[in-house]
Amino acid sequence: MKLSSRKSFSLIFFVLFLFGYSCKSNPYNIRSATASVSSQKKIVIGPIENRDIKSLRSIASDFQDLLKFELMKNNFVLVPIQKRKNKKDFDESKDMLGSLPIQLRKAAGENWNEVYSGDRLLDREEIKNLYLEDPFDLYLQGSISIQNNDRVLDKKEYNYIFLHIYDANGNSVGMITSTFDNEIMYESELLKKVADGIILEFQKKIALKELSSRQ
């Protein structure tokens, strides 16, 4: 065996050894990400709506957290937003506050500019109001849906994910989709891969847009 062949074989063996050791030392796929302090774009992750009433409601929240993780891993700054009451509760609380002194009414939240519950998609004006409270560069929200044809003998799964991108004025500036069939979206590994792919696509589009704007 030639010397170069031996080196190649040794390198391959070493890589396989490291891969096997990594799998054994981290059997539950534990990962971590830290908040960025760079000048990277500030992102707000809004709600991910579950459009399929048959699937677990938690899958949308799980996917939202995975998107946050991937953004943080790629050095984006995440801006948290404070949840507001739903409109019915907001109107009722506003009526009860009417007899209080103005300073107490302001402290209790009568001067809120928007009503945000954190579990529904926002319209243009609501996104603009969020920006006034805590500035950001881009606002992301979307939906996830898992459908099937309900056939007993030839059952198929259909998965649809849509991520909408808005600027600080609430204008739609982009959209990312992922659609695939015959795979179970509930599987954690698949959900992680889809979230990772969507954020990589998001990062690529943002980078290209910034580059073209500087030219």
C-alpha contacts under 8 A as a table, 3 or more apart, distances in Angstrom:
res1	aa1	res2	aa2	distance
1	M	5	S	6.46
1	M	6	R	6.67
2	K	5	S	5.26
2	K	6	R	6.33
3	L	6	R	5.09
3	L	7	K	6.29
4	S	7	K	5.09
4	S	8	S	6.22
5	S	8	S	5.06
5	S	9	F	6.12
6	R	9	F	5.07
6	R	10	S	6.07
7	K	10	S	5.07
7	K	11	L	6.12
8	S	11	L	5.13
8	S	12	I	6.23
9	F	12	I	5.20
9	F	13	F	6.15
10	S	13	F	5.10
10	S	14	F	6.11
11	L	14	F	5.08
11	L	15	V	6.23
12	I	15	V	5.17
12	I	16	L	6.19
13	F	16	L	5.16
13	F	17	F	6.06
14	F	17	F	5.00
14	F	18	L	6.22
15	V	18	L	5.16
15	V	19	F	6.18
16	L	19	F	5.04
16	L	20	G	6.11
17	F	20	G	5.16
17	F	21	Y	6.06
18	L	21	Y	5.04
18	L	22	S	6.00
19	F	22	S	5.10
19	F	23	C	6.28
20	G	23	C	5.20
20	G	24	K	6.28
21	Y	24	K	5.15
21	Y	25	S	5.99
22	S	25	S	5.14
22	S	26	N	6.03
23	C	26	N	5.34
23	C	27	P	5.66
24	K	27	P	5.53
26	N	29	N	5.56
26	N	30	I	6.48
27	P	30	I	7.92
32	S	73	K	7.91
33	A	69	F	6.66
33	A	72	M	6.08
33	A	73	K	5.05
34	T	72	M	6.47
34	T	73	K	6.86
35	A	72	M	5.93
35	A	75	N	7.16
35	A	76	F	7.89
35	A	77	V	6.72
35	A	78	L	7.78
36	S	40	Q	7.94
36	S	72	M	6.89
36	S	75	N	5.17
36	S	76	F	6.31
36	S	77	V	5.65
37	V	77	V	7.26
38	S	75	N	7.53
38	S	77	V	7.82
40	Q	75	N	6.83
40	Q	76	F	5.56
40	Q	77	V	6.41
41	K	76	F	5.96
41	K	77	V	6.25
41	K	136	F	7.74
41	K	137	D	5.98
41	K	138	L	7.65
42	K	76	F	6.37
42	K	77	V	4.67
42	K	78	L	5.80
42	K	79	V	6.37
42	K	136	F	5.06
42	K	137	D	5.20
42	K	138	L	6.67
43	I	76	F	6.87
43	I	77	V	6.00
43	I	78	L	4.97
43	I	79	V	5.85
43	I	136	F	6.02
43	I	137	D	6.06
43	I	138	L	5.10
43	I	139	Y	5.92
43	I	140	L	7.42
44	V	78	L	5.87
44	V	79	V	5.17
44	V	80	P	6.64
44	V	81	I	7.53
44	V	136	F	6.86
44	V	138	L	6.39
44	V	139	Y	4.78
44	V	140	L	6.10
45	I	64	Q	7.55
45	I	68	K	7.05
45	I	78	L	7.58
45	I	79	V	7.88
45	I	80	P	7.97
45	I	139	Y	6.15
45	I	140	L	4.92
45	I	141	Q	6.15
46	G	118	G	7.19
46	G	121	L	7.37
46	G	139	Y	6.87
46	G	140	L	5.60
46	G	141	Q	4.66
46	G	142	G	7.80
47	P	61	S	7.94
47	P	64	Q	7.27
47	P	118	G	6.21
47	P	119	D	5.68
47	P	120	R	6.03
47	P	121	L	6.08
47	P	141	Q	5.37
47	P	142	G	6.68
48	I	60	A	5.55
48	I	61	S	6.75
48	I	63	F	7.67
48	I	64	Q	6.06
48	I	119	D	7.87
48	I	120	R	7.87
48	I	121	L	7.67
48	I	141	Q	5.73
48	I	142	G	4.79
48	I	143	S	4.86
48	I	144	I	6.82
49	E	60	A	6.29
49	E	119	D	7.46
49	E	120	R	6.68
49	E	121	L	7.12
49	E	142	G	6.11
49	E	143	S	4.28
49	E	144	I	6.15
50	N	53	I	7.40
50	N	57	R	6.47
50	N	59	I	7.78
50	N	60	A	5.62
50	N	143	S	5.80
50	N	144	I	5.21
50	N	145	S	5.99
51	R	143	S	6.70
51	R	144	I	6.23
51	R	145	S	5.17
52	D	55	S	5.79
52	D	144	I	7.73
52	D	145	S	5.10
52	D	146	I	6.01
52	D	147	Q	6.93
53	I	56	L	7.80
53	I	57	R	7.83
55	S	59	I	7.84
55	S	146	I	6.71
56	L	59	I	5.81
57	R	60	A	6.25
57	R	61	S	7.57
58	S	61	S	5.24
58	S	62	D	6.08
59	I	62	D	4.97
59	I	63	F	6.06
59	I	186	Y	7.20
60	A	63	F	5.13
60	A	64	Q	6.15
60	A	143	S	7.57
60	A	144	I	6.39
61	S	64	Q	4.95
61	S	65	D	6.30
62	D	65	D	5.22
62	D	66	L	6.31
63	F	66	L	4.98
63	F	67	L	6.23
63	F	191	L	6.87
63	F	192	K	7.94
63	F	195	A	7.01
64	Q	67	L	5.16
64	Q	68	K	6.38
65	D	68	K	4.99
65	D	69	F	6.19
66	L	69	F	4.99
66	L	70	E	6.23
66	L	192	K	6.57
66	L	195	A	6.08
67	L	70	E	5.19
67	L	71	L	6.16
67	L	195	A	5.46
67	L	196	D	7.33
67	L	199	I	6.93
68	K	71	L	5.15
68	K	72	M	6.14
68	K	78	L	7.54
69	F	72	M	5.16
69	F	73	K	6.05
70	E	73	K	4.92
70	E	74	N	6.23
70	E	195	A	7.06
70	E	196	D	5.95
70	E	199	I	6.40
71	L	74	N	5.13
71	L	75	N	6.51
71	L	76	F	5.41
71	L	77	V	7.80
71	L	78	L	7.73
71	L	199	I	6.47
72	M	75	N	5.12
72	M	76	F	5.29
72	M	77	V	6.67
72	M	78	L	7.05
73	K	76	F	7.53
79	V	134	D	7.84
79	V	136	F	7.00
81	I	130	L	7.78
81	I	134	D	7.89
83	K	116	Y	5.87
83	K	117	S	5.36
83	K	118	G	5.47
84	R	115	V	5.62
84	R	116	Y	4.36
84	R	117	S	4.73
84	R	118	G	7.13
85	K	89	D	6.11
85	K	90	F	5.71
85	K	115	V	6.29
85	K	116	Y	6.14
85	K	117	S	5.20
86	N	89	D	5.58
86	N	90	F	6.05
86	N	115	V	6.36
86	N	116	Y	6.38
86	N	117	S	5.13
87	K	90	F	4.90
87	K	91	D	6.07
87	K	115	V	6.17
88	K	91	D	5.31
88	K	92	E	6.29
89	D	92	E	5.13
89	D	93	S	6.06
90	F	93	S	5.24
90	F	94	K	6.08
90	F	115	V	7.40
91	D	94	K	5.04
91	D	95	D	6.36
92	E	95	D	5.25
92	E	96	M	6.48
93	S	96	M	5.11
93	S	97	L	6.22
94	K	97	L	5.12
94	K	98	G	6.46
94	K	110	E	6.16
95	D	98	G	5.38
96	M	99	S	7.08
97	L	100	L	5.52
97	L	105	R	5.92
97	L	108	A	7.96
97	L	110	E	7.53
98	G	105	R	7.50
100	L	104	L	6.32
100	L	105	R	6.09
101	P	104	L	5.46
101	P	105	R	6.28
102	I	105	R	4.95
102	I	106	K	6.18
103	Q	106	K	5.19
103	Q	107	A	6.22
104	L	107	A	5.00
104	L	108	A	6.07
105	R	108	A	5.06
105	R	109	G	6.39
105	R	110	E	5.46
105	R	111	N	7.83
106	K	109	G	5.17
106	K	110	E	5.18
106	K	111	N	5.63
107	A	110	E	7.51
109	G	112	W	5.64
112	W	115	V	7.35
113	N	129	N	6.64
114	E	126	E	6.26
114	E	129	N	6.33
114	E	130	L	7.73
115	V	126	E	7.77
116	Y	122	L	7.99
116	Y	126	E	7.83
117	S	120	R	6.99
121	L	141	Q	6.76
121	L	142	G	7.43
122	L	126	E	5.83
122	L	127	I	6.36
123	D	126	E	5.46
123	D	127	I	6.38
123	D	170	G	7.38
124	R	127	I	5.29
124	R	128	K	6.36
124	R	169	N	7.17
124	R	170	G	4.31
124	R	171	N	6.65
125	E	128	K	5.05
125	E	129	N	6.23
125	E	169	N	7.89
125	E	170	G	6.61
126	E	129	N	5.03
126	E	130	L	6.27
126	E	170	G	7.78
127	I	130	L	5.11
127	I	131	Y	6.42
127	I	139	Y	7.54
127	I	168	A	7.03
127	I	169	N	6.97
127	I	170	G	5.20
128	K	131	Y	5.14
128	K	132	L	6.52
128	K	168	A	6.02
128	K	169	N	5.04
128	K	170	G	5.53
129	N	132	L	5.12
129	N	133	E	6.58
130	L	133	E	5.22
130	L	134	D	6.37
130	L	135	P	7.61
131	Y	134	D	5.20
131	Y	135	P	4.54
131	Y	136	F	6.10
131	Y	168	A	5.96
131	Y	169	N	7.82
132	L	135	P	6.11
135	P	168	A	7.64
136	F	139	Y	7.45
136	F	168	A	6.48
137	D	167	D	6.16
137	D	168	A	5.82
138	L	165	I	6.71
138	L	166	Y	5.62
138	L	167	D	4.77
138	L	168	A	6.08
139	Y	165	I	5.87
139	Y	166	Y	5.05
139	Y	167	D	6.20
139	Y	168	A	7.10
139	Y	170	G	7.98
140	L	163	L	6.72
140	L	164	H	5.71
140	L	165	I	4.84
140	L	166	Y	6.40
141	Q	163	L	5.80
141	Q	164	H	5.45
141	Q	165	I	6.91
142	G	161	I	7.53
142	G	162	F	5.28
142	G	163	L	4.32
142	G	164	H	5.50
143	S	161	I	5.81
143	S	162	F	5.32
143	S	163	L	6.70
144	I	159	N	7.65
144	I	160	Y	5.78
144	I	161	I	4.54
144	I	162	F	6.56
145	S	159	N	5.87
145	S	160	Y	5.13
145	S	161	I	6.48
146	I	157	E	6.93
146	I	158	Y	5.78
146	I	159	N	4.71
146	I	160	Y	6.51
146	I	185	M	7.28
147	Q	157	E	5.79
147	Q	158	Y	4.95
147	Q	159	N	6.36
148	N	155	K	6.80
148	N	156	K	5.38
148	N	157	E	4.54
148	N	158	Y	5.76
149	N	155	K	6.04
149	N	156	K	5.93
149	N	157	E	7.23
150	D	155	K	5.95
150	D	156	K	7.67
151	R	154	D	5.47
151	R	155	K	4.71
151	R	156	K	7.69
152	V	155	K	5.72
156	K	181	D	7.15
156	K	182	N	5.38
157	E	181	D	5.50
157	E	182	N	4.71
157	E	183	E	6.26
157	E	184	I	6.86
158	Y	179	T	7.58
158	Y	180	F	6.23
158	Y	181	D	4.55
158	Y	182	N	6.43
158	Y	183	E	7.73
159	N	178	S	7.91
159	N	179	T	5.52
159	N	180	F	5.43
159	N	181	D	6.04
159	N	183	E	7.96
159	N	185	M	7.02
160	Y	177	T	7.54
160	Y	178	S	6.11
160	Y	179	T	4.72
160	Y	180	F	7.03
161	I	177	T	5.57
161	I	178	S	5.11
161	I	179	T	6.31
162	F	175	M	7.20
162	F	176	I	5.98
162	F	177	T	4.61
162	F	178	S	6.69
163	L	175	M	5.65
163	L	176	I	5.11
163	L	177	T	6.23
164	H	172	S	7.22
164	H	174	G	6.23
164	H	175	M	4.59
164	H	176	I	6.61
165	I	172	S	5.90
165	I	173	V	5.72
165	I	174	G	4.97
165	I	175	M	5.71
166	Y	169	N	7.64
166	Y	170	G	5.43
166	Y	171	N	5.20
166	Y	172	S	4.45
166	Y	173	V	5.33
166	Y	174	G	7.00
167	D	170	G	5.42
167	D	171	N	5.50
167	D	172	S	6.70
167	D	173	V	6.51
168	A	171	N	7.41
176	I	198	I	6.95
176	I	201	E	7.69
176	I	202	F	7.39
177	T	198	I	7.78
178	S	194	V	7.60
178	S	198	I	7.65
180	F	183	E	7.34
184	I	187	E	5.97
184	I	190	L	7.81
185	M	188	S	7.81
185	M	190	L	6.39
185	M	191	L	6.16
186	Y	190	L	7.67
186	Y	191	L	6.95
187	E	190	L	5.49
187	E	191	L	6.28
188	S	191	L	5.10
188	S	192	K	6.10
189	E	192	K	5.15
189	E	193	K	6.26
190	L	193	K	5.10
190	L	194	V	6.22
191	L	194	V	5.28
191	L	195	A	6.26
192	K	195	A	5.20
192	K	196	D	6.13
193	K	196	D	5.06
193	K	197	G	6.10
194	V	197	G	5.08
194	V	198	I	6.14
195	A	198	I	5.21
195	A	199	I	6.29
196	D	199	I	5.38
196	D	200	L	6.18
197	G	200	L	5.10
197	G	201	E	6.19
198	I	201	E	5.10
198	I	202	F	6.10
199	I	202	F	4.74
199	I	203	Q	5.96
200	L	203	Q	5.07
200	L	204	K	6.13
201	E	204	K	5.09
201	E	205	K	6.22
202	F	205	K	5.29
202	F	206	I	6.16
203	Q	206	I	5.17
203	Q	207	A	6.06
204	K	207	A	5.19
204	K	208	L	6.19
205	K	208	L	5.18
205	K	209	K	6.10
206	I	209	K	5.11
206	I	210	E	6.17
207	A	210	E	5.18
207	A	211	L	6.14
208	L	211	L	5.06
208	L	212	S	6.16
209	K	212	S	5.23
209	K	213	S	6.17
210	E	213	S	5.14
210	E	214	R	6.44
211	L	214	R	5.38
211	L	215	Q	6.72
212	S	215	Q	5.36
